[in-house]
Each structure stands twice: as structure tokens, then as C-alpha cells.
Amino acid sequence: MQETKDIYQSLGISKEVYDYGNKILSELEDRFKIIDETAEYNQLKVIKAMQDSRVSEACLLGTTGYGYDDIGRDTLEKVYAKIFNTEDALVRPQITCGTHALALALMSNLRPGDELLSPVGKPYDTLEEVIGIRPSRGSLAEYNISYKQVDLLSDGSFDYENIKKAINEKTRLVTIQRSKGYQTRPTLSVERIKELIAFIKNIKPEVICMVDNCYGEFVETIEPTDVGADLVVGSLIKNPGGGLAPIGGYLAGKKECIENAAVRLTSPGLAKEVGASLSVLPSLYQGLFLAPTVTASALKTSIFAANVYEKLGYKVVPDGIESRHDIIQAVTLGSKEKVLAFCEGIQKAAPVDGFVIPEPWDMPGYDSEVIMAAGAFVSGSSIELSADGPMKEPYNIYFQGGLTFQHGKFGILSSLQSLVNKGLISL
């Protein structure tokens, strides 16, 4: 449609870039149809969980002060437990971010003398200080909780032989990071997580298997807790918040694990009984309701991005045809200049702060400068159109989000246009 071409041109997208993107898009119709079918299933799953939990208008009102008998908060946790097929859940605005949710899960379910095992290699950068890989005040290491890690094999498969050797009498909890973090390894499918958990439980049945589920919710029709995970953890400003949740995190799993986390979040004797929801409940409920379709839009955007850059000769993980198990797209751009240009293009496509030029900075929890591009309605929300990456070799950029595919498409075309304008890419 000519009107669409015209408005893209008014936003700085050349005919050459527009036509290149649309040619790729025409090849993805069948794949996008499958994503829509998954979104439909997950949408119905969310509705059923809400109806079965008897969500009412009263659940949206919120509380102040201590938050005793907060029907909306308690019902929302029932909804999450039903969606994730678990005994209990903890869903709170007092959980500030994904790292906080993971730290809460680890610190509440490990005791001095226990050992934490990661059988999928190095965890996400911000967890290094939580664990004590990088010394930090209050880390697990300061509480005499040790850590072991088994790297994935070169082909991305599990090193079962060394995982078996690593499990010992001290191993209390195994943490499995579903998404790739700042790495270019494959994201783990729920089926692969199932195989890993079964292997671990066969060796030591009582070990807690926790999955960092960030960026993976609603990408498939099942979740890790459907296949044996004792605990899943995530952030509400990623997939399950649907772009509306202004803050928060969740844990869902075995009742004992959740009770331990609740005691750590508040205090012994109080646990889940306190924690006012203030005025955020409508956003948490409606965001969860929208989450399956928002996640589908972000997933389409990541597949579109993979195909756009792969066809230009760049290494992308996952590649253009691989199955998807989270919304993250990694692109190895190979130079600082290209990373900066890519992020400028993403920022330029934002509805908020679209005039800002992102710059690298020493972000807390990271071991190098990080650049982040995001003009978001919720600050730092990575279910919204965003890109980030560490400013170090091999100069990977990690792209995610897009509340609508139309916005995600524009963002990718804008990133490409920025690289073209600076003479860093030729079509």
C-alpha cells in the first residue's frame, strides 16, 4: 500500500530498505501462522486460569499498608500457579526485577554448606555477584554456599558425564537458565529441559531443579514446571507482564520452595500474608491477559530480525529457520561502530525518547560497559522494543521485544537503515 510506504519514508526508511524487509517478510507467512496458533492456545490457557480462580472486579482494587487479606494479590498468585501447573506461586511488585527474583529463589532455598550447580554453563552476568563468582557484599559465597558449573559441549549439548560427576552430597539446588543471556549458545527448549531434569533427578531425586524462565514464558504451549521443574522464576517486565506491568517478579513451584521465598521476601512469621499491592493489580492482571499475544509479536520480530541480518552474512543465534524457545535474537555485528549504529536505529524507532542517542555505560552488575536502546513506556521493560549488549568482542547485540509486530518490524528496519546510512552495510 502506497500510504504505508509513504509513512515509512517520512520516518526515515528508504525504499531500498523497505523493499528488502518486505521481501523477507513474504517468506515468513507460514511460520507466523504457527506462532499465532501457539498464542491462541496460551491465550485460552490464561483465560481458563483466571476463570477457574474466580477473578472478580474486587481483585483489581488493591490494598495499602500491610496488605492483609489482599484478595487481588492472593488470587493473582492462584492464577500463576494454575498457568504454570504448580502448587503455589509468589507474584509481587516488591520483587524489583528478574535478578532479584532469582536471588530470592536461591537465597531462600539454599543454606550454609549447600552447593549450587549450573549444568548449562555460566549464568547471566548479573547473577555472578549474587552467586559470588565476582565477589560482592551479601553473595551466596559469603554465606558459605559453594558453586559449581558444567559448561555445555561445543555443539550446545549437555555434558552429562561431567554433570553426573559434579552432583554430590552437598548439591542442594540446580539452576537451569533457559535463555542464552549474553552468550550465543542455543536457548533451551522445554523438551531439552525435561531431559536434563530427568537425568539430574535420576541421580539425586531430592535436588531442587530451578529454571530461570526469563524471556521464555508463552513461547511454547508448555512450561518447565509441566516437565519436572520444581521452581520457575521470571520478571513481570518481560513476557508475562504483557508490556503493562510496571514492576514485579514471580516464582511458581513447589509449596515449600515458595514459602521459603515468601519468608525471605518479607520476614519469618509474615511470609505471604503481607505486601500491599497498592494500585498495580489492574496492570498485572491485564498484562498477563495480553501476554500470549504480546509474546507472539516479539517472537515474530526476532524471527524477522534473524532473517534480515542472516541474509546479509551476519551470524545470528538462533538462525533464520531454527525453532524458537525464547524471544531473544543475538546478532554478531563484529565491531563497536556497528553495535552503536544498530542501537541508534532501535532507539530512533521508539515511541518514547525516540530522539535520544544511546551510549554505553558502566551498568551495575556487569563486568564491561553495556549499551541499551529502549524507548519504553515502562523503564527497562525488555518485552518492549529494545536492544542491548556488552561493549566487548565479538560485539554481539541482543534484540528482543515489540509489543506489536508492526512496531518490531519498524525497529528492525530502522536498525538496518542506521547501518546503511553510516556506510557500515550495503544492500
C-alpha positions as CSV (number, residue, x, y, z in Angstrom):
1,M,0.0,0.0,0.0
2,Q,1.5,3.3,-1.1
3,E,0.3,5.1,2.1
4,T,2.3,2.7,4.2
5,K,5.4,3.2,2.1
6,D,5.0,6.9,2.3
7,I,4.8,6.9,6.1
8,Y,7.8,4.6,6.4
9,Q,9.7,7.1,4.2
10,S,8.6,10.0,6.5
11,L,10.1,8.0,9.4
12,G,13.4,7.8,7.6
13,I,13.2,4.3,6.0
14,S,14.4,4.3,2.4
15,K,12.6,2.4,-0.4
16,E,15.6,0.1,-0.7
17,V,15.4,-0.9,3.0
18,Y,11.6,-1.2,2.9
19,D,11.6,-3.4,-0.1
20,Y,14.3,-5.6,1.3
21,G,12.4,-6.1,4.5
22,N,9.1,-6.8,2.8
23,K,10.7,-9.5,0.6
24,I,11.9,-11.3,3.7
25,L,8.6,-10.9,5.4
26,S,6.7,-12.5,2.5
27,E,8.7,-15.7,3.1
28,L,7.7,-16.0,6.8
29,E,3.9,-16.2,6.5
30,D,3.6,-19.9,7.2
31,R,5.9,-19.6,10.2
32,F,4.0,-16.7,11.6
33,K,0.7,-18.8,11.3
34,I,2.2,-21.4,13.7
35,I,3.2,-18.7,16.2
36,D,-0.4,-17.4,16.1
37,E,-1.7,-20.9,16.8
38,T,0.5,-21.2,19.9
39,A,-0.7,-17.7,21.0
40,E,-4.3,-18.8,20.7
41,Y,-3.7,-21.9,22.9
42,N,-1.8,-19.8,25.5
43,Q,-4.5,-17.1,25.5
44,L,-7.2,-19.7,26.3
45,K,-4.9,-21.2,29.0
46,V,-4.7,-17.8,30.7
47,I,-8.4,-17.1,30.4
48,K,-9.2,-20.5,31.9
49,A,-6.8,-19.9,34.8
50,M,-8.4,-16.6,35.5
51,Q,-11.9,-18.0,35.3
52,D,-11.1,-21.1,37.4
53,S,-9.5,-18.7,40.1
54,R,-12.7,-16.6,40.1
55,V,-11.1,-13.3,39.2
56,S,-13.5,-10.6,40.0
57,E,-13.7,-6.8,39.8
58,A,-12.8,-6.7,43.5
59,C,-9.4,-8.3,42.6
60,L,-8.4,-5.1,40.8
61,L,-8.9,-2.7,43.7
62,G,-5.6,-3.2,45.6
63,T,-4.6,-2.5,49.2
64,T,-2.3,-0.3,51.2
65,G,-0.4,-0.6,54.4
66,Y,0.3,-4.1,55.5
67,G,-1.8,-5.6,52.7
68,Y,-3.6,-8.2,54.9
69,D,-6.3,-10.2,53.1
70,D,-5.4,-8.7,49.7
71,I,-7.8,-10.7,47.5
72,G,-6.4,-9.4,44.3
73,R,-2.8,-10.3,45.2
74,D,-3.8,-13.7,46.5
75,T,-6.0,-14.5,43.5
76,L,-3.3,-13.5,41.1
77,E,-0.9,-15.9,42.7
78,K,-3.5,-18.7,42.3
79,V,-3.8,-17.7,38.6
80,Y,0.0,-18.0,38.1
81,A,0.0,-21.4,39.9
82,K,-2.6,-22.7,37.5
83,I,-0.9,-21.4,34.4
84,F,2.4,-22.9,35.5
85,N,0.7,-26.1,36.8
86,T,2.4,-25.7,40.3
87,E,1.4,-26.0,43.9
88,D,1.9,-22.3,44.7
89,A,3.2,-19.0,43.4
90,L,4.7,-15.7,44.6
91,V,3.8,-12.7,42.4
92,R,4.7,-9.4,43.9
93,P,5.5,-5.8,42.9
94,Q,8.0,-5.9,45.8
95,I,10.2,-8.1,43.6
96,T,12.1,-5.4,41.8
97,C,13.5,-7.3,38.7
98,G,14.4,-10.7,37.3
99,T,17.7,-10.7,39.1
100,H,16.0,-10.0,42.4
101,A,13.5,-12.9,41.7
102,L,16.4,-15.3,41.0
103,A,18.4,-14.1,44.0
104,L,15.3,-14.5,46.2
105,A,14.8,-18.1,44.9
106,L,18.4,-19.0,45.5
107,M,18.9,-17.3,48.9
108,S,15.7,-18.7,50.3
109,N,16.2,-22.3,49.3
110,L,19.9,-22.7,50.0
111,R,21.6,-22.9,53.4
112,P,25.2,-22.6,54.5
113,G,27.1,-25.7,53.5
114,D,24.9,-26.3,50.4
115,E,26.2,-26.2,46.9
116,L,24.6,-24.7,43.8
117,L,25.1,-26.3,40.4
118,S,24.7,-24.8,37.0
119,P,24.8,-27.6,34.3
120,V,24.4,-25.2,31.4
121,G,27.5,-23.0,31.8
122,K,27.9,-19.5,33.1
123,P,24.7,-17.8,34.3
124,Y,23.6,-14.3,33.2
125,D,26.1,-11.6,34.1
126,T,24.0,-10.0,36.9
127,L,23.9,-13.4,38.8
128,E,27.7,-13.5,39.1
129,E,27.6,-11.2,42.1
130,V,24.6,-12.9,43.5
131,I,26.5,-16.2,43.5
132,G,29.9,-14.8,44.4
133,I,31.7,-15.6,41.1
134,R,32.5,-11.9,41.3
135,P,32.9,-11.1,45.0
136,S,30.1,-8.9,46.2
137,R,28.5,-8.0,49.6
138,G,25.8,-10.4,50.6
139,S,26.6,-13.1,47.9
140,L,25.9,-16.8,48.4
141,A,29.6,-17.3,48.8
142,E,29.6,-15.1,51.9
143,Y,27.1,-17.5,53.4
144,N,29.3,-20.5,52.7
145,I,27.2,-21.7,49.8
146,S,29.5,-23.1,47.2
147,Y,29.1,-23.1,43.4
148,K,29.9,-25.5,40.6
149,Q,29.4,-25.1,36.9
150,V,29.5,-27.6,34.0
151,D,29.8,-25.9,30.6
152,L,27.8,-27.1,27.6
153,L,29.7,-29.1,25.0
154,S,30.9,-27.3,21.8
155,D,27.7,-28.3,19.9
156,G,25.5,-26.9,22.7
157,S,24.5,-30.3,24.1
158,F,24.7,-31.2,27.8
159,D,27.9,-32.6,29.2
160,Y,26.1,-35.5,31.0
161,E,29.3,-37.2,32.1
162,N,30.6,-34.2,34.0
163,I,27.2,-33.2,35.3
164,K,27.0,-36.6,37.0
165,K,30.5,-36.1,38.4
166,A,29.5,-32.6,39.7
167,I,26.5,-33.8,41.7
168,N,27.5,-34.7,45.2
169,E,26.1,-34.8,48.8
170,K,26.2,-31.0,49.1
171,T,24.3,-30.3,45.9
172,R,21.0,-28.8,47.0
173,L,19.8,-26.8,44.0
174,V,20.4,-26.9,40.3
175,T,19.8,-23.7,38.3
176,I,19.0,-24.0,34.6
177,Q,19.0,-20.8,32.6
178,R,16.6,-21.2,29.7
179,S,17.6,-18.2,27.6
180,K,21.1,-17.5,26.3
181,G,22.0,-14.4,28.3
182,Y,25.0,-12.6,26.9
183,Q,26.1,-15.7,25.1
184,T,25.5,-17.2,21.7
185,R,24.5,-20.7,22.9
186,P,21.2,-22.2,21.9
187,T,18.2,-21.4,24.1
188,L,16.9,-24.5,25.8
189,S,13.6,-25.9,24.7
190,V,11.2,-27.2,27.3
191,E,11.8,-30.7,25.9
192,R,15.5,-30.4,26.4
193,I,15.0,-29.0,30.0
194,K,12.8,-32.1,30.6
195,E,15.6,-34.4,29.6
196,L,18.1,-32.6,31.8
197,I,15.9,-32.6,34.8
198,A,15.1,-36.3,34.4
199,F,18.8,-37.0,34.3
200,I,19.5,-35.0,37.4
201,K,16.6,-36.4,39.4
202,N,17.7,-39.9,38.5
203,I,21.0,-39.2,40.2
204,K,19.6,-37.2,43.2
205,P,15.8,-37.1,43.4
206,E,15.7,-34.6,46.3
207,V,17.6,-31.9,44.5
208,I,15.7,-28.7,43.7
209,C,15.6,-28.0,39.9
210,M,15.0,-24.3,39.3
211,V,14.6,-22.8,35.8
212,D,15.3,-19.2,35.0
213,N,12.4,-18.7,32.7
214,C,13.0,-15.1,31.7
215,Y,12.1,-14.4,28.1
216,G,10.6,-18.0,27.6
217,E,7.1,-17.7,29.0
218,F,4.3,-18.4,26.5
219,V,6.7,-19.1,23.6
220,E,5.7,-22.8,23.8
221,T,2.4,-24.4,24.9
222,I,4.1,-25.9,27.9
223,E,6.4,-24.5,30.6
224,P,9.3,-26.1,32.5
225,T,7.1,-26.9,35.5
226,D,5.0,-29.1,33.3
227,V,8.0,-31.3,32.7
228,G,9.5,-31.7,36.2
229,A,11.0,-28.3,37.3
230,D,10.4,-27.7,41.0
231,L,10.6,-23.9,40.5
232,V,10.4,-21.3,37.7
233,V,11.4,-17.7,38.1
234,G,10.9,-14.6,35.9
235,S,10.3,-10.9,35.6
236,L,7.0,-9.2,35.0
237,I,8.5,-6.5,32.8
238,K,9.3,-9.3,30.4
239,N,6.9,-11.8,28.8
240,P,4.3,-12.4,31.5
241,G,3.7,-8.7,32.2
242,G,2.4,-8.1,28.6
243,G,4.0,-4.7,28.5
244,L,1.6,-3.3,31.1
245,A,3.2,-4.5,34.4
246,P,5.2,-1.5,35.8
247,I,7.3,-3.7,38.1
248,G,7.4,-7.1,39.7
249,G,8.6,-10.7,39.5
250,Y,7.2,-14.1,40.0
251,L,8.2,-17.5,41.4
252,A,6.0,-20.6,40.8
253,G,6.6,-24.1,42.0
254,K,6.6,-26.5,45.0
255,K,4.8,-25.1,48.0
256,E,7.9,-25.4,50.3
257,C,10.1,-23.5,47.8
258,I,7.5,-20.7,47.5
259,E,7.0,-20.5,51.3
260,N,10.8,-20.2,51.8
261,A,10.9,-17.4,49.2
262,A,8.0,-15.6,50.8
263,V,9.7,-15.7,54.3
264,R,12.9,-14.3,52.7
265,L,11.0,-11.5,50.8
266,T,9.1,-10.3,53.9
267,S,10.2,-11.9,57.3
268,P,9.7,-15.1,59.3
269,G,6.2,-15.2,60.7
270,L,4.8,-12.9,58.0
271,A,5.7,-14.7,54.7
272,K,2.9,-14.2,52.1
273,E,0.4,-12.6,54.5
274,V,1.8,-9.0,54.0
275,G,2.8,-6.9,51.0
276,A,0.3,-4.4,49.8
277,S,-0.5,-4.4,46.0
278,L,-1.2,-0.6,46.0
279,S,-2.6,0.3,42.6
280,V,-0.7,-2.1,40.3
281,L,-3.2,-5.0,40.2
282,P,-5.1,-3.9,37.0
283,S,-1.8,-3.7,35.1
284,L,-0.6,-7.1,36.4
285,Y,-3.9,-8.8,35.5
286,Q,-4.4,-7.2,32.1
287,G,-0.7,-7.5,31.2
288,L,-0.9,-11.3,31.9
289,F,-4.1,-11.5,29.8
290,L,-2.3,-9.8,26.9
291,A,1.0,-11.7,27.4
292,P,0.4,-14.6,24.9
293,T,-0.3,-12.3,22.0
294,V,2.4,-9.8,23.0
295,T,4.9,-12.6,23.3
296,A,3.9,-13.8,19.8
297,S,4.6,-10.3,18.4
298,A,8.0,-10.3,20.0
299,L,8.7,-13.8,18.7
300,K,7.8,-12.8,15.1
301,T,10.0,-9.7,15.4
302,S,13.0,-11.8,16.5
303,I,12.5,-14.2,13.6
304,F,12.2,-11.3,11.2
305,A,15.4,-9.8,12.6
306,A,17.3,-13.1,12.2
307,N,16.4,-13.4,8.6
308,V,17.1,-9.8,7.8
309,Y,20.7,-10.0,9.2
310,E,21.5,-13.6,8.3
311,K,20.8,-12.9,4.6
312,L,23.4,-10.1,4.8
313,G,26.0,-12.5,6.0
314,Y,25.9,-12.0,9.8
315,K,26.0,-14.8,12.3
316,V,22.6,-14.9,14.1
317,V,21.6,-17.1,17.0
318,P,19.0,-18.7,16.6
319,D,19.4,-18.8,12.8
320,G,16.6,-17.9,10.5
321,I,15.0,-21.3,10.4
322,E,15.6,-22.8,13.9
323,S,12.8,-23.5,16.3
324,R,12.3,-20.8,18.9
325,H,12.2,-21.2,22.7
326,D,12.6,-17.5,23.8
327,I,12.2,-14.1,22.3
328,I,15.9,-13.2,22.3
329,Q,17.8,-12.7,19.0
330,A,21.6,-12.5,19.0
331,V,23.4,-10.9,16.1
332,T,27.2,-10.9,15.9
333,L,27.9,-7.5,14.4
334,G,31.7,-7.7,14.8
335,S,32.5,-4.0,15.6
336,K,31.8,-1.3,18.2
337,E,30.6,1.0,15.4
338,K,28.0,-1.4,14.1
339,V,26.6,-2.0,17.6
340,L,26.3,1.7,18.2
341,A,24.6,2.2,14.8
342,F,22.2,-0.7,15.4
343,C,21.2,0.7,18.8
344,E,20.7,4.2,17.4
345,G,18.3,2.7,14.9
346,I,16.3,0.9,17.5
347,Q,16.1,4.0,19.7
348,K,15.0,6.1,16.7
349,A,12.0,3.7,16.2
350,A,10.8,4.2,19.8
351,P,7.6,6.0,20.7
352,V,9.2,7.3,23.9
353,D,12.7,9.0,23.8
354,G,13.0,8.4,20.1
355,F,15.2,11.5,19.8
356,V,17.8,10.1,22.2
357,I,21.1,8.6,21.1
358,P,22.0,5.7,23.4
359,E,25.6,5.5,24.8
360,P,27.5,2.7,26.6
361,W,27.8,3.0,30.4
362,D,29.0,1.1,33.4
363,M,25.8,-0.6,34.4
364,P,25.5,-2.2,37.9
365,G,26.0,-5.9,37.8
366,Y,28.1,-6.1,34.6
367,D,31.8,-6.5,34.0
368,S,32.0,-4.2,31.0
369,E,30.3,-1.2,29.6
370,V,26.8,-2.1,28.3
371,I,24.7,-0.3,25.7
372,M,20.9,-0.4,25.9
373,A,18.4,1.0,23.4
374,A,14.9,1.2,24.6
375,G,12.3,3.9,24.4
376,A,9.8,2.1,26.6
377,F,6.6,3.0,28.4
378,V,7.9,1.0,31.4
379,S,11.5,1.9,32.1
380,G,13.8,-1.1,31.3
381,S,10.9,-3.2,30.0
382,S,12.5,-5.8,27.7
383,I,9.2,-7.1,26.3
384,E,9.1,-3.7,24.6
385,L,11.2,-3.0,21.6
386,S,14.8,-3.0,22.9
387,A,18.4,-4.0,22.2
388,D,21.4,-4.3,24.4
389,G,24.8,-5.8,24.6
390,P,28.2,-5.7,26.3
391,M,30.8,-3.5,24.5
392,K,33.4,-6.2,24.0
393,E,34.4,-8.8,21.5
394,P,32.8,-10.3,19.5
395,Y,30.4,-7.3,19.7
396,N,27.1,-9.2,19.9
397,I,23.9,-7.3,20.1
398,Y,20.8,-8.9,21.7
399,F,17.5,-7.8,20.4
400,Q,14.1,-8.5,22.0
401,G,10.6,-7.3,22.3
402,G,8.0,-5.4,20.4
403,L,4.5,-5.1,21.9
404,T,3.2,-5.3,18.3
405,F,4.9,-6.9,15.4
406,Q,4.3,-3.7,13.4
407,H,6.4,-1.8,15.8
408,G,9.0,-4.6,15.9
409,K,9.3,-4.6,12.1
410,F,9.8,-0.9,12.1
411,G,12.5,-1.2,14.7
412,I,14.5,-3.8,12.7
413,L,14.2,-1.8,9.5
414,S,15.3,1.3,11.4
415,S,18.4,-0.5,12.8
416,L,19.2,-1.6,9.3
417,Q,18.7,1.9,7.9
418,S,21.1,3.3,10.5
419,L,23.8,0.9,9.5
420,V,23.2,1.7,5.8
421,N,23.2,5.5,6.4
422,K,26.6,5.2,8.1
423,G,28.1,3.1,5.3
424,L,28.5,0.0,7.5
425,I,26.2,-2.2,5.5
426,S,25.4,-2.4,1.8
427,L,22.2,-4.0,0.5
